[in-house]
Amino acid sequence: MNRETTMAKRIATFALMMALLFSTGVCRAQAEGGIIFEKDLVYGSPGGEDLYLDMARPETGDGPFPGIVCIHGGGWKAGNKAKYQGAIKEFARAGFVAVTVQYRLAPKAKFPAQIEDCKCAVRYLRCRAGELKMDPKRIGAMGESAGGHLSLLLGLMNPEDGLEGDGGHPTHSSKVQAVVNYYGPADFKIGFTGLSILPGSRTIMTYALRDFLGTTDPKSPILERVSPVTYIDANDPPVLTMHGSADRLVPVAHARQLHAKLKKAGVDSRLVVVNGADHGWGGEEAQRTSKMAMDFMVEKLKGGK
């Protein structure tokens, strides 16, 4: 075998390896059990930083399907979109186009980066609605803890309230039509008294003010700006809130205040207090509340179908 032939074979082998590697990275769609699952789709680029989401949707059917945006918790500082991969697959099997989103985290990214990213994810879905066979007028948001807080902001804020960010798709609305809020902070002005101490001898309030909001002043005007209750009006979508009665991180007073203010404004609000539960729960209660979340989204976004 001459030198030219050997070199040509090496080049061909290298090209094949690169083609396989490239196709592995680009072809993210997987069909499984009647749904299509896609991982690490870029949905926005605030300040040039790519943000990713995972998506699950029905493999067949004409649609248009409602959409769901799932937002992980973690104190706005931790957590991963992978937490809701199982949930979005269940939503897809129930006839939704569902995504779980990555967003910028504190302390590197201060508020309002987190809600700007989540708003961008909603706009991204609306931008691709035709291609995904999704109804842009029927999108819900769901999350726990910090994710519940961000889901509430998606439902209660209006375009004129700002915080849209520069991530992309600016011509589309970021407001959602239904919210499931698992123990998310609703009114930062209430405070977080009596909460357990986190590693490093800091309370979560100290953390939230310093790392998430960038201030340690409990009287700062930013507390009103970050609070979902600030944005309540009669045109807001239905909200289902589930909260533990013994929550030591976000007192159940947040949920009760949110529910009372939504009802006063004439908004369809439902409050489920899980007796004895702390900041989250498992077992039969988790199964029960998960079913309630699914039933709520089906009722509000699919007309009970």
C-alpha positions, 0 to 999 in steps of 0.5 A: 500500500503506497503512502498516498493510499494510506493517507487517503484512508486515514482522511476518510476514517477521520471524516467518518468519525467526525461525521458520527460525532457531529450527528450525535451532537446535533440529532437530539430527538428521540422517540420513546413510548409515543412521544418525542424527547429532545435535549439541550435545545438553545432557546435564548442567548442573553448577553451572548450566553446560550440557554438550554431546555429539554422538550417532550411532545406527542409523536402523533396527532394533529394538535394544536397541543397546549404547552407547559414550561417546568421550572426547577427550584434550588434557591435561584442558585442551584438545581438543574432542568433534568429534575423535570425530565420525567414530568415533561414526558408525562405531560407529553403523553397527556397531549402537551408540548412540555419543556424544562428550562435552564436559567442563569443562577445566582450569585453570578446572575442577579434578579431579574436574570432568572425571570427574564430567561423563563420569559424567553423560554415562553416566547421561544415556544410561541415562536415555534408554535406552528412547527410544534403543532402547539397552541400559543394561546394555551401555555402553563407554567409549573415549578417548585420553590424558586421555580414556583416563584418564577412560574407565578411571575410568568402568570401574574406579570404583564408586558408593561411590567417589564423584565422581558430581557434580551434573550430573543423572540421579542415579538411574542408574549411571555404571559402564561395561561395557568400556573401550578406553584409548589411552595414558591415565595409569593411576598418577599415583604412578609419575610422568611422569619424562623427559617432553618440555618443553611450551611455557612450559618446563613439564613435563607433570607440573608442568602436571598437578599445578598446572592439573589437580589444583590442587597441586604436591605430588608426595606429595599424597593426590590422586595416589591419588584420581585414579589409575585403578589405585586402584579396581581390583577383581575386578568390573571390566569388560574393558579393552583398553589400547594404548600406544606403547613410546616415549611421552615424555608418559605412560611405557609403565610406566603401561600395564604397571602397569595391565595387571599389576594388572588381571590380578592382580585377575582382570579381563580385561585386554589390553595392546597395546604399539605398538613405537616409537610416541610419544604417539599414532601414525598410518598403518597402526598407527592403522588396525590399532588402530582395528580392534582397538578396534572388534572389542573393543567388538563382542566385549564389548558385542555378544557377538561379533556 
